[in-house]
C-alpha cells in the first residue's frame, strides 16, 4: 500500500491489496491520524488533526470487513459482535501500536472505528495540562471527574492521573475499563485492571464487588448509566478515591447531568450525597494548534467551602462564578483557558470562540483585545 497524504480526498493511493488490519493501522500511524473509520460502503477514512481525510483506497465491501476485522478479532468476540451488533475492543498491532475500537452495525452494514492509544502513558506535563491538575489525585477519597466531548483525550488524561498515583503512592489501584486501553505496570502502587466482558460483566457489577478487593483508588472508564453512577457515588462515600469520565463540557453541566440521571423523587438525596463526595472536575477540549497537532483547553474545579451548598441547594450554575473567583486556589474557567491559548498565539481566535461556553462575553473579550 503506497500513499501520499494531503489535499481533498488525500491520503494513500493504490488498491486495497490486503485484508490485514495492521496494514491500515500502519497507514494511520504514518499519517499522524488519531482515528481510522473502516465502514462497509465507504473507503477507509482517517482523522488527522480533527479533520476526516478519505484514503485513496477502494470502497470497503462486506467481504473486506470480514477478512480485515473479522479475522483479527478473537473468535468469541466476533460471535458477540455478530449476535449483539456492537462491541468495544482493544487491539495490539505488533510493531505499530495499541488501538481502541468500537464495532457497530448500521443500515448499510458493519463498521469499525479504531482510535490510537499512545504507546507510553504520557505525563500531565507532556499532555499540556496545567501543573495544578495533579491536585485532583492528591485527595485521599471522594469523586474526581474528567469530562469532555468524544475525542477530547479523557482516557489519556485519566491514564496520566493513574500513573502519577502509581509513582508517588503505595496503594491499591483498581481500574474497570471497556476495553483496557493503557496497560499500567506496578511502580509504587499495585494495579489491578479489569475489562468489561472478559473479567467483569458490567461497570456497575464490577463496582459493586470492588470494595471487597481492598482498593484505595478506583477508576471507572465511564459513568454510563444510573446504576453505575449510583455505585460510583457509594464507593466514593466509603472512603475510596473514585476517578471517572462523563461526556459533559463544564463543571456546572457535569453536576446537572449527574443529578438529572436520577428520578425526581431521588434527586434531593443524590444532591446531598454528591455534595459530600465531589472533590474536583477537570473538563477539557482539544483544539487545532497553529504549529501542528492539538492543544488542550481546560476547566478545573477544586473542592471549596461553598461548593457543597451549591450542589445541595440545586444551584450548579453558581459553580461558574466559584471557578472564576477561585483563581488563587488554582481553579481555571474554560473560557479563560481558551483566551490564554489565543493570547499565546497557539490557537486561532475563531476556533476558541467556537468552543467558548459564554460566546457573547468571549466575543467581547476578543474585540477588546484587538482595539
VEXKEMI-430030 format. One record per residue (C-alpha): x, y, z; residue in one letter. Coordinates in steps of 0.2 Angstrom, whole numbers, plus 5000, padded with zeros to 4 digits. Example, Ala and Ser with C-alpha at 12.3 -4.5 7.8 and 13.67 -1.06 7.14 Angstrom:
residues 2
506249785039A 506849955036S 
END
This chain:
residues 371
500050005000X 500950164994X 500150334998X 500350514999X 499550625012X 498650795008X 497350884999X 495550854997X 495250664996X 497150655000X 498050505009X 498650345002X 498450294984X 498350114977X 497149964978X 496649884995X 497849734991X 497749655009X 496449615022X 497749645035X 497149765048X 498949805053X 499249875036X 497850005038X 498350045055X 500150075049X 499550195036X 498550285050X 500050305061X 501250365047X 499950505043X 499950555061X 498050515062X 497150495078X 495750385071X 495350265057X 493550235051X 493350075042X 491550065036X 490649955023X 490150055008X 491450195010X 493350205008X 494350195024X 494450375032X 495750445045X 495550585056X 497050705055X 497150855067X 495250845069X 494850835051X 494150675041X 495350635027X 494750495015X 496150375009X 496350334990X 495850154993X 494350064986X 492650064994X 492649935008X 491549785005X 490749665017X 492049535012X 493449665015X 492749695033X 492549515037X 494349475031X 495149635039X 494249655055X 493449485057X 495049385056X 495949505068X 494549485082X 494649335094X 493349215088X 492249235104X 492249425102X 491749415084X 490249305089X 489749435102X 489849565089X 488849465076X 487549425090X 487449595098X 487849715084X 489049815095X 490749785103X 492149885112X 493849805109X 495749845111X 496949785098X 498849765099X 499649785082X 501449715084X 502749855080X 501349985076X 500450015092X 498849985103X 497150045097X 495450055105X 494050005093X 492150015093X 491249895081X 489449935077X 488049895064X 487250025053X 485950015040X 487249995026X 488249865035X 489549845049X 490849975054X 492350005065X 493250155072X 494950125078X 495750255090X 497650265093X 498250245111X 499950325114X 501250195116X 501850255133X 500750345146X 501150525144X 501350635160X 500250785163X 501550905158X 501850815141X 499950825138X 500051015141X 498951005156X 499151145170X 500351095184X 498951105197X 498050965189X 499050845200X 498050905215X 496550815208X 497350645214X 498050715230X 496350695238X 496350535249X 494550505245X 492950565236X 492450585217X 493550665204X 492850685186X 493750705169X 492450775157X 492350825139X 491750785122X 492150625112X 493950635107X 494550765119X 495850655127X 494850605143X 495550425144X 497350485141X 497150615155X 496550485167X 497950375162X 499150515167X 498250535183X 498350355187X 500250345183X 500550495194X 499750405209X 500750245204X 502350335205X 502050435221X 500950325232X 500950155239X 499150095237X 498049985228X 497350055211X 495849955203X 495350005186X 493749955177X 493849985158X 492949945142X 494149905135X 495849925144X 496750055134X 498350105144X 499149955152X 499950005168X 501449925177X 501649925196X 502950055202X 502550115219X 500750055219X 499849885215X 498749905200X 497349785196X 496549815178X 494849735174X 494049735157X 492149735154X 491749565145X 493249465150X 493449495169X 491849595173X 490049595166X 489749775168X 490349935176X 489049935190X 489449755194X 491249775195X 491049925206X 489849835217X 491249705221X 492749815220X 492649865238X 492949685243X 494649695234X 495349825246X 495649965234X 496250145238X 495850215221X 494550155209X 494550215190X 492850195181X 493050215162X 491450295160X 489850345171X 488650275158X 487050245167X 486150275183X 486650115191X 488550145188X 488350325194X 487550265210X 488950135213X 490250265210X 489550385222X 489350255235X 491150195233X 491750375235X 490650385251X 491550235259X 493250325258X 493950275241X 494550395228X 493550365213X 494050435196X 492850435181X 492350515165X 490750605158X 490350675141X 490050855148X 491051015144X 490951115160X 490951085179X 489151155181X 488451045167X 489350895174X 488450925191X 486750945182X 487050785172X 487450685187X 485850745196X 484650735182X 485050555178X 484050515194X 482150515196X 481450675203X 481050585219X 482850545222X 483750705217X 483750785234X 484650635241X 485850625227X 486250815229X 486650785247X 487750635243X 488650715228X 488950875239X 489850765251X 490950665239X 491350785225X 493250835226X 493550905208X 493150915190X 494350935175X 493450975159X 494450985143X 494351015125X 495650985111X 495951125098X 497051135082X 498651215086X 499451345074X 501051245075X 500351075072X 499450945082X 498150995095X 498251085112X 497051065127X 495951195134X 495551155152X 494251205166X 494751155183X 493651155199X 494351105216X 493351075231X 493051235241X 491951285256X 490551355245X 490451205233X 489451085244X 488051215247X 487851255229X 487651075225X 486451035239X 485351195236X 485251145217X 486251295211X 487551225200X 487551375189X 488451465203X 489951355201X 490551455186X 490751605197X 491551495210X 492851445197X 493151625192X 493451685209X 494451535214X 495951585203X 497051605218X 496651425223X 497151365206X 495451355198X 495351395179X 493751435169X 493651365152X 493451525143X 494951595152X 495951445146X 495451475129X 495851655129X 497651615136X 497851505121X 497351645109X 498451765118X 499951645117X 499651635098X 499351445099X 497551445094X 496551545081X 495351665089X 493851595079X 494251415084X 494251475103X 492651565100X 491851415093X 492251315109X 491851455122X 490551425135X 489951615135X 490151665117X 489451835120X 490751885133X 492151795124X 491751885108X 491852055118X 493452005125X 494251965108X 493552135102X 494352225116X 495952135114X 496252205096X 495752385099X 
END
